[in-house]
Amino acid sequence: MSAAASVHELKNQTTRLLRIVEKGAFVIVTRHGKPIATLKPFEEQDRRDTEQYPTSTYDTLRKRIEETHPEFARRTSGQLRQDFDRITQKAGRKLPFANWQEMDRALKGDRYGLTR
């Protein structure tokens, strides 16, 4: 069983449409009568799919670092924070800018500070 709803209906009646989906039906979302999306009941496979394909760049980067350097996986968040602070201070000493505003202006090509 399936139902159809316009984008406007989805915006204004989200709870009602989600209740329909919870009962096992699909909801086809349309814009100007053309289907653009489908709401479907959650399945356990959906969770496995999102774990297989992380949605954030941070998650992907973190996993790659842990694969390459397994010792980082064993570090606590406090230890990682200390590492981050140490690296930030080290990098900051080598930058020719007094603060981030100066760096921002330079990167934007504004030598005279005319932009905000």
N, C-alpha and C positions, 0 to 999 in steps of 0.2 A: 504494500500500500504506500502511496506517496501523496504529498500535497504540494501545492505551488503557492509561492508568496512573492510579492514584489519587494524591491529593496525598501520602499517606504513602509510596507507592512512589517518587514523584518526589523526595521528600526523602531517602530512603534509597538510591536507585539512580540518582542523577542521571547518573553517568558512563555507565552502560549505556544509559540512554534517549537521551543525547546521541549515542552511537555509532550508535544506530538512526536518529536524525535525520540524521547525517552521511552515512549510506548512501542518503539520499533519501526516507525515509519520514516521515510525519507522526505525531506522538504527541498524542493527545487526553487532556488531564488532566481527571480527574473528581473531584468531591467528593460523596460519598453517591450515587454512580451518575449524577450529572448533569454534563455537560460544562461546564467553566469556562474552559479555555484550550487553546490549540493550540501545540505546538512544531513548527516547520517548518524545512526547510533554508534556509540563508542564500542570498539572491539579491542581485546587484549593485543592483537596484532598491531594496532595503531601505536601503542606504547612502545613496542619493540622497534617499530619503524623509526620513531623519533629518537630512540637511543642509538640506532644505527647511523642516522644522519643528524648530527647535532644542529640545532637551529642558530647557534651563536658562534661567531668567529672565535670568541674567547674559549669556548669549550673545545673547539677543534685544535686551537693552538696549545691549550693545556694538555690535551691528550698526546699530541705530538711530542711535546717536551718531556712528558712522563715516559713515553716509549723510548726516547733517545737517552734520557737521564733518569733512570728509575729511582735514584736517590731523592729526587724532588717529591716523589709520591709519598715518601715517608715523613716529610717535613710537616710540622704543624703550621697552621695559618699564622701564628705569631712569628715563627722562624722565617716564613716566606715574606712577611711584612718587613722584618728587619733586613732581609736581603734586598728587597725592593728599595727601602729607604737608603741603604748603603750605596746601591748602584745609582740611584737618583742623585745623591750628593756628589758622587764621583763624577758623573756625567755633567752635573751642573757647574763644577769647578772648571771644566774645559770649555764651557760655552762663553762667547764674548758678550753676553748680555747680562745686565744687572738684575733683570726680572723678566717675567713672562710677557709683560706688555711690550717691552723693548723688542723681544724676540718676535712677537706677533707683528709689530709694525715692520720690522726688517723683512720678514717672510712675505708680507703683503706688498713690499716694495715702497713703503712710505717712510723715507729717510727723515722727513721733517716733522713727523707726528701730526699730520693733518687729519688722519682718520681717527675715529674714537676707539 
